[in-house]
Amino acid sequence: MSGITLHHNRDDLHGITVVVEGVSGRTYVGRWHELQERGVVMRDTTILEPDTDKDAALAKLAKFGIPPDHRTFVVPNEEFVGVRKF
């Protein structure tokens, strides 16, 4: 056994730390859990507000880790613009 838990019923991004862009200008950084009818479910998520220097904030998160503002967070479908791996 490798010690890795495989989730065969999850999508390719499950468990991957991602950056989700929102229509509101907010940026959500956390682990992708799943895509549901109501939106993207994320774990251990921090939210960057539109007035944040996004590049500097993302560089800091990459260096020091992501302090989660929310253990579980849903980005509603109407807020979701796109996603990329962090």
Beta strands, then each sheet from edge to edge (+ up, - down):
strand 1: 17-22
strand 2: 27-36
strand 3: 39-48
strand 4: 70-76
strand 5: 80-85
sheet 1: 4+ 3- 2+ 1- 5+
end
